[in-house]
Amino acid sequence: MSFPGVGAREAGVLAADLAEFLHAEVPEAGARQQRADAKRQDAGALVALAGALSLGVGPILARGVARWMAKRSVAQLHLVRRRAGSGEVTTELTLEGRPSARTMKVIERFLEDTAQDEDAGAVGEAGE
């Protein structure tokens, strides 16, 4: 998950905040802050989810992300699904505006599709 339309510093703060929030709300989701570019010295402006998406945490995770977006007034959230081996992007989704019940359903469907995709790696922007 990344945050288009904001500077690198703010994206890093948002990534740290979202990873911490998700870790507290849905620890089994394995949310972690990570760098978009391994050569940079920052803590990372992305949030990656891995590991437990197949455990049925999609609905809880979707509600958590939507609640977090509403509290932070985040205007956009970018979701990317990559192939586990190659890192190739298979699906991208950008959510804009104030989160709603529809936003939660879209995130939930994206996460469910990721859990069912045997080739899917982490949800996030890893590898860029």
N, C-alpha and C positions, 0 to 999 in steps of 0.2 A: 504494500500500500504506500502510496506517495501522495504528495500534496502540491498539485500544480498551482501555479499562480502566486506562490509565496517565495520569498528569498530563501537561500540556503540555511541561514541561521534560524529563521522562523520554522522552516521545515524540520530542522533538527530538534527544535524544542517540541514541535507537535509530534514527531515520531517518538521521542522519549516519553512524552505524556501518554500517547495512545498505547504504546507497549506496556507501560506501567499499569495503566487502567485495565487493559485486557488481561494482564497477568493476574491482577487482583480479582477481576470479575469472572474470568474463564481460564484458570491456570492450565488446564489440559490442552488449550489451543496452541501453546508453545509460541506465543508472540515474542519477537525480539527486534530490537532496533539494529539496523545494519546500514552500512555505507553503500551508496550508489556506485562509488568509484573506490576500489581498494587502495588506490594510490593517494587518496586524500587523507588528511590527518583528523578529520572531524569524527564525531561519534556515530554519525549516520543520520540520514534524512528519510529513511525508509523503515517500514515495519514489515517483517516477514512472518508468515504463519506456516508452521510445518508440523508434521507428526500426528496430531490427534484429530484432524478434520474427519477422519473416517469413524470416529467415535460418536457421531451424532451431535456434535456441539454447534453445528451450523446455526440453528435458530437462536440459541443463547448468544453466540458470537455476533450474529447479525443485529440483535437487539442492543448488545453492548456497543458495537460500532456506531449505530444510529444514535444512541444516548450520548455517547462521547461527542459525536459531531454536533448535536444540538447544544450541548453545554459549551462548546468551544467556538461556535459560529464558524465552523470550517465550511467554506463555500464549495470546495471540490475535494473529492477523494478518488484517487486512481488505483484500480485493482488490476493486477496482472497475474496470469497463470502461465507457468513455464514448464517445459518438459524437464523431467528429472535429470536425464543424462546430458543433454545438449544445452539446456538453458534457453532453448528457442521459445519465443512467446507463442502461446496457443490461443489465448483469449485475453482481451483487454476490455475494461469497463471504466468509464469515468462517471461518477455521481456528482451532480451539481445541485445547489440550492439547499434549502432547509430540509432535513430528513423527515420522512413521514413513514406511515405504515408500508407504503409502496417501496420506499427505500430499503426498509428491512427485508421485504420479500425479495427484492432484486439481489441484495447481498447474500441472503440465505440461499437462493437458487444458485448463485455463482459459487458459493462454498460447497453446496451439495454436489454440483457438477465437478468441482475440483476433487472432492473425496471419491467420486465414482470413476474418475479418469486415472487409469493405472499408470499412465506415463507422466502424470502431473507431479511436479516438484512442489516447491513452496509457493504460496501465494505471496506476492510482493514484487519487488523489482530487482531481486538478486541477479547478479551477473552483468549488470550494465556498468 
